[in-house]
Amino acid sequence: MTLDVTRIDIPEAPDRAWCEAMDRADPLAPLRDRFDLPEGMIYLDGNSLGAMPKAASAKALDVVTREWGADLIKSWNSAGWFDLPVRLGDKLAPLIGAGAGEVIICDSTSQNLFKVLSAAVAMRPDRSVLILEGSNFPTNNYIAQGVAAATGGRVTVRLCEKDEIADAIDADTIAVAITHVHYKTGHVHDMAAITARAQAAGALAVWDLCHSAGALPVDLNGCQADFAVGCTYKYLNGGPGSPAFLFVAKRHQGQAYQPVTGWWGHAAPFAFEPGYRPQTGLRQFLIGTQPILSMTLVETGLDIHLSADMAAIRAKSMALTDLFIRLVEQRCAGHGFSLASPRDAAARGSQVSFAHADGYPIMRALIAAGVIGDFRAPDTVRFGFAPLYVGYVDVWEAVERLAAIMDGGLWNAPEHQAREAVT
């Protein structure tokens, strides 16, 4: 998937009029109307939970009232519930550079990572090390540690940072399991280079696409990736807690097996045999009955993405994040913000992070002002730019509100100091 992404140049001193002109010329602008966004809110947290497609409400009502309410158990056949994981996986596949029969939607990202890492361990029985990026989202490290513990000490986990990963790969490496776009800083790893380095050493390459699927071009087969996992509730707009996905390259199917041997992964699930026989294809990576209600809503987000051009999505993403960085550094200079994301748009995903000692109350004040981002401990304010529904004027207005908060010291208010359970 080689896309020609045209860079959009940002003026040295962009103003609101320039932003308005960019919104008028934006080929993705009509897609904003396919999302249900509250009036007056600027939503810059699509890298954590994507906005709701307008079609989701009608879809949910139909699934609940007709498929479940009226047709009941018949819908496993008549509505295609049983095949949803495979059908939706095939629909998602082009967005991540995969082929038909290589992607399945099921379970959670953490569960899927456990499956593919366990399969990798079994495929490399003479090796002992899993390599992950230590500073990335910690659940991946926790899952890898659980996989290692299940081997009784044969396998260990080595945590490296970005520039250490390539040199850490050696003849003991089972797999390199890296998140393509770092959850906190947004830096992008070179998927092709790391995959090639791993495979040259006889190791496997496992990619987490949670912060890249739907936001930037991904070419799993072009890079010869072995496995991948990811979620559908961020840039793919599948809804809170919507099922995740996993990718297994065709060349590994029938050789890679995951150890959670539930009935949906059985070769003949409705034969109800007492012993387990694995399916030889991708379905072996299923475990048990899937969450049909939430899975059906994933399709509403996929349909919007499949109607858009990925090169246009990436070009707008880079422009929005460039614009945000420039405006924050101009309008909020002297207020203690330090850019934590790569300055080069090509080296970051569709998010921007700034470090600030008082990041938490600043974000609370910003949310109260109608700009939704999030905070990541210890000091990071994080903003996700979903090109399908975020516009250039949104960026301008978000920075204006941030500047007003900083200039007026509004984040010092007591109501912004108390920590909530979810930050």
DANOR-V490698 format. One record per pair of residues at least 4 apart in sequence whose ideal C-beta (glycine too) atoms are under 8 Angstrom apart, sorted by the first residue. I is the first residue (numbers start at 1). J is the second residue. D is the distance in whole Angstrom. If there is no record, write none. Layout:
{{I,J,D} {I,J,D}}
This chain:
{{1,97,4} {1,217,6} {1,218,7} {1,219,4} {1,222,6} {1,310,8} {2,219,7} {2,222,7} {3,217,5} {3,310,6} {3,311,4} {3,314,7} {4,311,6} {5,217,7} {5,311,5} {5,314,5} {5,315,5} {5,318,7} {6,311,7} {6,315,5} {7,315,7} {7,318,6} {7,319,8} {7,345,8} {8,22,8} {8,315,6} {8,316,7} {8,318,7} {8,319,4} {8,322,8} {10,14,6} {10,319,7} {10,322,5} {10,323,5} {10,326,6} {11,18,6} {13,330,7} {14,18,5} {14,19,7} {14,323,6} {14,326,7} {14,327,7} {14,396,8} {15,19,7} {16,20,6} {16,393,7} {16,396,5} {17,21,6} {18,22,6} {18,392,8} {19,23,7} {19,323,8} {19,391,8} {19,392,4} {19,393,5} {19,395,7} {19,396,4} {20,24,7} {20,392,8} {20,393,6} {21,25,6} {22,26,6} {22,319,8} {22,391,8} {22,392,4} {23,29,6} {23,391,5} {23,392,5} {23,393,6} {24,29,8} {26,316,7} {26,391,7} {26,392,7} {27,309,7} {27,312,5} {28,32,8} {28,308,6} {28,312,6} {28,313,7} {28,316,6} {28,387,6} {28,388,6} {29,391,7} {31,35,8} {31,304,6} {31,307,7} {31,308,6} {31,388,5} {31,389,7} {32,37,8} {32,388,7} {32,389,5} {32,391,7} {33,54,8} {34,53,6} {34,54,6} {34,55,7} {34,304,5} {34,388,8} {35,51,5} {35,52,7} {35,53,6} {35,54,6} {35,237,8} {35,304,8} {35,388,7} {35,389,5} {36,51,7} {36,52,5} {36,53,7} {36,54,5} {36,56,8} {36,57,7} {37,41,6} {37,43,6} {37,51,6} {37,389,6} {40,370,6} {41,370,5} {41,371,8} {41,372,6} {42,370,6} {42,371,5} {42,372,7} {42,390,8} {42,394,5} {42,397,6} {42,398,5} {42,401,8} {43,51,6} {43,372,5} {43,386,8} {43,389,7} {43,390,7} {44,371,6} {44,372,6} {44,373,5} {44,383,4} {44,384,6} {44,385,6} {44,390,7} {44,394,8} {44,398,6} {45,49,6} {45,372,5} {45,373,6} {45,374,5} {45,383,8} {45,384,5} {46,50,5} {46,51,7} {46,234,7} {46,235,6} {46,237,8} {46,350,8} {46,384,5} {46,385,7} {46,386,3} {46,389,8} {46,390,7} {47,211,6} {47,215,8} {47,234,6} {47,235,7} {47,349,8} {47,350,7} {47,351,5} {47,382,7} {47,384,3} {47,385,8} {47,386,8} {48,234,6} {48,374,6} {48,382,8} {48,384,6} {49,233,6} {49,234,7} {49,240,6} {50,233,6} {50,234,6} {50,235,6} {50,236,7} {50,237,4} {50,238,7} {50,301,7} {50,386,6} {51,237,6} {51,386,7} {51,389,6} {52,56,5} {52,57,8} {52,237,7} {52,239,7} {53,237,6} {53,300,4} {53,301,6} {53,303,8} {53,304,6} {55,59,6} {55,300,4} {55,303,7} {56,60,6} {56,239,7} {56,297,5} {56,300,5} {56,301,8} {57,61,6} {58,62,6} {59,63,6} {59,296,6} {59,297,6} {59,299,7} {59,300,5} {60,64,6} {60,293,7} {60,296,8} {60,297,6} {61,65,6} {62,66,5} {62,67,7} {63,67,5} {63,68,6} {63,79,8} {63,292,8} {63,293,6} {63,296,5} {64,68,5} {64,69,6} {64,293,7} {65,69,5} {65,70,7} {66,70,5} {66,71,6} {67,71,5} {67,75,4} {67,79,5} {67,81,8} {67,296,8} {68,72,7} {68,75,7} {68,293,8} {71,75,5} {71,78,6} {71,79,7} {74,78,5} {75,79,4} {75,81,5} {76,81,5} {76,82,5} {77,81,8} {77,82,7} {80,84,6} {80,87,7} {81,292,5} {83,87,5} {84,88,6} {84,105,7} {84,290,7} {84,292,7} {84,295,5} {84,296,7} {85,89,6} {85,104,5} {85,105,5} {85,106,5} {85,243,8} {85,283,8} {85,286,6} {85,290,6} {85,295,7} {86,90,6} {86,101,8} {86,104,6} {86,282,7} {86,283,7} {87,91,7} {88,92,6} {88,105,5} {88,295,7} {88,298,6} {88,299,6} {88,302,7} {89,93,6} {89,102,8} {89,103,4} {89,104,4} {89,105,5} {89,245,6} {89,282,8} {90,100,5} {90,101,7} {90,103,7} {91,299,7} {91,302,5} {91,306,7} {92,96,7} {92,98,8} {92,103,6} {92,105,7} {92,213,8} {92,232,8} {92,236,8} {92,245,6} {92,302,6} {93,98,4} {93,99,6} {93,100,6} {93,102,6} {93,103,4} {93,247,8} {94,98,8} {94,306,7} {95,213,6} {95,214,6} {95,218,7} {95,236,8} {95,302,8} {95,305,6} {95,306,7} {95,310,7} {96,103,7} {96,209,6} {96,213,6} {96,218,4} {96,219,8} {96,220,6} {96,228,7} {96,230,7} {96,247,7} {97,217,8} {97,218,5} {97,219,3} {97,220,5} {97,221,5} {97,222,6} {97,223,8} {98,102,4} {98,103,5} {98,220,5} {98,221,6} {98,228,8} {98,247,5} {99,221,6} {99,250,7} {101,250,7} {101,253,8} {101,281,7} {101,282,6} {102,220,8} {102,221,8} {102,247,6} {102,248,6} {102,249,6} {102,250,6} {102,282,7} {103,245,6} {103,246,7} {103,247,5} {103,282,8} {104,245,7} {104,246,6} {104,282,5} {104,283,7} {104,285,6} {104,286,7} {105,232,7} {105,243,5} {105,244,7} {105,245,5} {105,295,6} {105,298,6} {106,112,7} {106,243,6} {106,244,7} {106,245,7} {106,246,7} {106,285,7} {106,286,6} {106,287,7} {106,290,6} {107,111,4} {107,112,6} {107,243,6} {107,244,6} {107,287,7} {107,290,8} {108,112,7} {108,231,8} {108,243,7} {108,244,5} {109,113,6} {109,139,8} {109,208,7} {109,210,6} {109,229,5} {109,230,6} {109,231,5} {109,244,4} {110,114,7} {110,139,5} {110,140,8} {110,143,5} {111,115,7} {111,244,7} {111,260,8} {111,287,8} {112,116,6} {112,229,4} {112,244,5} {112,245,7} {112,246,4} {112,285,8} {113,117,6} {113,140,6} {113,143,5} {113,144,8} {113,177,7} {113,206,8} {113,208,7} {113,229,5} {114,118,6} {114,143,5} {114,146,7} {114,147,6} {114,258,8} {114,260,8} {115,119,6} {115,246,7} {115,258,4} {115,259,8} {115,260,6} {115,285,6} {116,120,6} {116,206,6} {116,227,4} {116,228,8} {116,229,6} {116,246,6} {116,248,7} {116,256,8} {116,258,7} {116,285,8} {117,121,6} {117,130,7} {117,143,7} {117,144,6} {117,147,5} {117,175,7} {117,177,6} {117,206,7} {118,122,7} {118,147,6} {118,150,7} {118,258,6} {118,259,5} {119,123,6} {119,227,7} {119,248,8} {119,252,8} {119,256,4} {119,257,6} {119,258,5} {119,259,8} {120,124,6} {120,130,8} {120,174,6} {120,175,4} {120,204,5} {120,206,6} {120,226,7} {120,227,7} {120,256,8} {121,125,8} {121,130,8} {121,147,6} {121,151,6} {121,155,6} {121,174,6} {121,175,8} {122,256,8} {122,257,7} {122,259,8} {123,204,7} {123,252,8} {123,255,7} {123,256,6} {124,174,4} {124,175,7} {124,202,8} {124,203,7} {124,204,7} {127,171,7} {127,172,5} {127,173,6} {127,174,4} {127,202,8} {127,203,7} {128,154,6} {128,155,5} {128,156,6} {128,172,5} {128,174,7} {129,155,7} {129,156,6} {129,157,8} {129,158,5} {129,170,8} {129,172,5} {129,173,5} {129,174,6} {130,144,5} {130,147,7} {130,148,7} {130,155,6} {130,156,7} {130,157,5} {130,158,7} {130,173,8} {130,174,6} {130,175,6} {130,177,6} {131,157,8} {131,158,5} {131,160,6} {131,165,6} {131,168,5} {131,169,7} {131,173,6} {131,175,7} {131,176,5} {131,177,7} {131,178,8} {132,136,7} {132,140,6} {132,141,6} {132,144,6} {132,157,6} {132,158,8} {132,159,6} {132,160,7} {132,176,8} {132,177,5} {132,178,7} {133,159,7} {133,160,6} {133,161,7} {133,162,7} {133,165,7} {133,178,6} {133,179,7} {133,182,7} {134,141,7} {134,159,3} {134,160,6} {134,161,6} {135,161,6} {135,182,7} {135,184,7} {136,140,6} {136,141,8} {136,178,8} {136,179,5} {136,182,6} {136,183,6} {136,184,8} {137,179,6} {137,183,4} {137,184,8} {137,208,8} {137,210,8} {138,142,6} {139,143,6} {140,144,6} {140,177,7} {140,179,7} {140,208,6} {141,145,6} {141,157,7} {141,159,6} {142,146,7} {143,147,7} {144,148,6} {144,157,5} {144,177,6} {145,149,6} {145,157,5} {146,150,7} {147,151,7} {147,155,7} {148,155,4} {148,156,6} {148,157,5} {151,155,4} {155,174,7} {158,168,6} {160,164,4} {160,165,5} {160,168,5} {161,165,8} {162,182,8} {162,187,7} {162,189,7} {164,168,6} {165,169,7} {165,176,7} {165,178,7} {165,189,8} {165,194,6} {166,193,7} {166,194,7} {166,197,5} {168,173,8} {169,173,5} {169,176,6} {169,197,6} {169,198,6} {169,201,5} {169,203,6} {170,201,6} {171,201,6} {171,202,7} {173,198,7} {173,201,6} {173,202,8} {173,203,4} {174,203,6} {174,204,7} {175,198,7} {175,203,6} {175,204,4} {175,205,7} {175,206,5} {175,226,8} {175,227,8} {176,194,6} {176,197,8} {176,198,5} {176,203,6} {176,204,8} {176,205,6} {176,206,7} {177,206,4} {177,207,8} {177,208,7} {178,189,5} {178,194,6} {178,205,8} {178,206,7} {178,207,6} {178,208,7} {179,183,7} {179,189,8} {179,207,8} {179,208,4} {179,210,7} {179,211,7} {180,188,7} {180,189,6} {180,191,6} {180,207,5} {180,208,7} {180,209,6} {180,211,7} {180,212,4} {180,218,7} {180,349,8} {181,186,6} {181,187,7} {181,188,5} {181,189,8} {181,210,8} {181,211,4} {181,212,5} {181,215,8} {181,216,7} {181,348,8} {181,349,4} {181,351,8} {182,186,6} {182,187,5} {182,188,8} {182,189,8} {182,211,7} {182,349,8} {183,210,7} {183,211,6} {183,376,8} {184,340,7} {184,353,6} {184,376,5} {184,380,6} {184,382,7} {185,340,5} {185,341,5} {185,342,7} {185,348,8} {185,353,6} {186,211,7} {186,341,4} {186,342,7} {186,348,4} {186,349,5} {186,350,8} {186,351,4} {186,352,7} {186,353,6} {187,341,7} {187,342,5} {187,347,6} {187,348,6} {187,349,8} {188,212,8} {188,216,7} {188,342,8} {188,346,8} {188,347,6} {188,348,6} {188,349,6} {189,194,6} {190,194,6} {191,195,6} {191,207,6} {191,218,7} {191,219,8} {191,220,8} {191,223,5} {191,225,7} {192,196,6} {192,219,8} {192,222,7} {192,223,4} {193,197,6} {194,198,6} {194,205,7} {195,199,6} {195,205,4} {195,207,8} {195,223,5} {195,224,6} {195,225,6} {195,226,8} {196,200,6} {196,223,8} {196,224,7} {197,201,7} {198,203,4} {198,204,7} {198,205,5} {199,203,7} {199,204,8} {199,205,7} {199,224,7} {199,226,8} {204,226,4} {204,227,7} {205,223,8} {205,224,8} {205,225,5} {205,226,5} {205,227,8} {206,225,8} {206,226,6} {206,227,5} {206,228,7} {206,229,8} {207,220,7} {207,225,5} {207,227,7} {207,228,4} {207,229,8} {208,228,7} {208,229,6} {208,230,6} {209,213,4} {209,218,6} {209,228,6} {209,229,7} {209,230,4} {210,229,8} {210,230,5} {210,231,5} {210,234,6} {211,215,7} {211,234,7} {211,235,8} {211,349,5} {211,350,8} {211,351,7} {212,216,5} {212,218,6} {212,230,8} {212,349,6} {213,218,6} {213,230,5} {213,231,8} {213,232,8} {213,234,8} {213,235,6} {213,236,6} {213,245,8} {214,234,7} {214,235,3} {214,236,4} {214,237,8} {214,301,8} {214,305,5} {214,313,8} {215,234,8} {215,235,4} {215,313,7} {215,314,8} {215,317,6} {215,349,6} {215,350,4} {215,386,7} {215,387,7} {216,310,8} {216,313,8} {216,314,5} {216,317,7} {216,349,6} {216,350,6} {217,310,5} {217,311,7} {217,314,6} {219,223,6} {220,225,4} {220,228,6} {220,247,6} {220,249,8} {221,225,7} {221,249,7} {224,249,8} {225,247,7} {225,249,7} {226,248,8} {226,249,6} {226,252,6} {227,246,7} {227,247,6} {227,248,6} {227,249,7} {227,252,8} {227,256,8} {228,246,7} {228,247,4} {229,244,6} {229,245,7} {229,246,5} {229,247,7} {230,244,6} {230,245,5} {230,246,8} {231,236,8} {231,238,8} {231,242,7} {231,244,5} {231,245,8} {232,236,4} {232,237,8} {232,238,3} {232,242,5} {232,243,6} {232,244,6} {232,245,6} {232,298,5} {232,301,7} {232,302,8} {233,237,8} {233,238,5} {233,239,6} {233,240,6} {233,241,7} {233,242,5} {234,384,8} {235,350,7} {235,384,8} {235,386,6} {236,298,7} {236,301,5} {236,302,7} {236,305,6} {237,300,7} {237,301,3} {237,304,7} {237,305,8} {237,386,8} {237,388,8} {238,242,3} {238,243,7} {238,294,8} {238,297,6} {238,298,4} {238,300,8} {238,301,5} {238,302,8} {239,294,6} {239,297,5} {239,298,7} {239,301,8} {241,294,6} {242,294,5} {242,295,7} {242,297,6} {242,298,5} {243,290,7} {243,291,6} {243,294,6} {243,295,5} {243,298,7} {246,285,6} {248,252,6} {248,253,6} {248,256,6} {248,282,6} {248,285,6} {249,253,8} {252,256,4} {253,280,7} {253,281,5} {253,282,6} {254,280,4} {254,281,7} {257,278,6} {257,284,6} {258,265,8} {258,284,7} {258,285,5} {260,265,8} {260,287,5} {261,265,6} {261,266,8} {261,276,5} {261,278,7} {262,266,8} {262,286,7} {262,287,4} {262,288,4} {263,269,5} {263,288,6} {264,269,6} {264,283,7} {264,286,4} {264,287,6} {264,288,6} {264,289,7} {264,290,7} {265,278,6} {265,279,6} {265,283,6} {265,284,5} {265,285,7} {265,286,5} {265,287,6} {266,271,8} {266,273,7} {266,276,6} {266,277,6} {266,278,7} {266,279,7} {267,277,4} {267,278,6} {267,279,5} {267,280,7} {268,273,7} {268,277,7} {273,277,7} {278,284,5} {279,283,4} {279,284,4} {280,284,7} {286,290,7} {290,295,6} {291,295,6} {292,296,6} {293,297,8} {294,298,7} {297,301,8} {298,302,6} {299,303,6} {300,304,7} {301,305,7} {302,306,6} {303,307,7} {304,308,7} {304,388,6} {305,388,7} {308,312,7} {308,313,6} {308,388,6} {309,313,7} {310,314,6} {311,315,6} {312,316,6} {312,387,8} {313,317,6} {313,387,5} {313,388,7} {314,318,6} {314,387,8} {315,319,6} {316,320,6} {316,387,4} {317,321,6} {317,345,8} {317,349,8} {317,350,4} {317,385,6} {317,387,5} {318,322,6} {318,345,4} {318,346,7} {319,323,6} {319,345,8} {319,392,8} {320,324,6} {320,350,8} {320,385,4} {320,387,7} {320,390,6} {320,392,7} {320,395,6} {321,325,6} {321,341,8} {321,345,6} {321,348,7} {321,350,7} {321,351,7} {321,352,5} {321,385,6} {322,326,6} {322,345,5} {323,327,6} {323,392,6} {323,395,5} {323,396,8} {324,328,6} {324,352,5} {324,383,7} {324,385,7} {324,395,5} {324,398,7} {324,399,7} {325,329,6} {325,339,6} {325,341,8} {325,343,7} {325,352,6} {326,330,6} {327,331,6} {327,395,7} {327,396,7} {327,399,4} {328,332,5} {328,337,6} {328,354,7} {328,399,6} {328,402,7} {329,333,6} {329,337,8} {329,339,7} {331,399,5} {331,400,7} {331,402,7} {331,403,4} {332,337,6} {332,399,7} {332,402,6} {332,403,5} {332,406,5} {335,356,8} {335,406,4} {336,356,5} {336,357,6} {336,358,8} {337,354,4} {337,355,7} {337,356,5} {338,354,6} {338,355,5} {338,356,7} {339,343,6} {339,352,8} {339,353,8} {339,354,6} {339,355,8} {340,353,4} {340,354,6} {340,355,5} {340,380,6} {341,348,5} {341,351,7} {341,352,5} {341,353,5} {341,354,8} {342,347,4} {342,348,4} {344,348,7} {348,352,7} {350,384,6} {350,385,5} {350,386,7} {350,387,7} {351,382,6} {351,383,6} {351,384,5} {351,385,7} {352,382,8} {352,383,5} {352,385,7} {353,376,7} {353,380,5} {353,381,7} {353,382,5} {353,383,7} {354,359,8} {354,380,7} {354,381,5} {355,359,7} {355,379,5} {355,380,6} {355,381,8} {356,362,6} {356,379,6} {356,381,6} {357,379,6} {358,362,6} {358,411,6} {359,363,6} {359,375,6} {359,379,5} {359,380,6} {359,381,5} {360,364,6} {360,375,5} {360,419,7} {360,423,7} {361,365,6} {361,411,4} {361,412,7} {361,413,8} {361,416,4} {361,417,5} {362,366,6} {362,381,6} {362,402,8} {362,405,7} {362,406,7} {362,411,5} {362,416,8} {363,367,6} {363,373,6} {363,374,7} {363,375,4} {363,381,5} {363,423,8} {364,368,7} {364,411,7} {364,415,8} {364,416,4} {364,417,8} {365,369,6} {365,405,5} {365,410,5} {365,411,4} {365,413,7} {365,416,5} {366,371,5} {366,373,6} {366,381,8} {366,401,7} {366,402,6} {366,405,6} {367,371,7} {367,372,6} {367,373,7} {368,415,8} {368,416,7} {369,401,5} {369,404,8} {369,405,6} {369,410,8} {370,401,7} {371,397,8} {371,398,5} {371,401,5} {371,402,7} {373,381,6} {373,382,6} {373,383,4} {373,384,8} {374,381,8} {374,382,5} {374,423,7} {375,380,7} {375,381,6} {375,382,7} {375,423,5} {376,380,4} {376,382,5} {376,423,7} {377,423,7} {383,398,8} {385,390,5} {385,395,8} {386,390,5} {390,394,5} {390,395,7} {391,395,8} {392,396,7} {393,397,6} {394,398,6} {395,399,7} {396,400,6} {397,401,6} {398,402,6} {399,403,6} {400,404,7} {401,405,7} {402,406,6} {403,407,6} {404,408,6} {404,410,7} {405,410,5} {405,411,6} {406,411,7} {410,416,8} {411,416,5} {412,416,7} {413,417,8} {414,418,8} {419,423,7}}
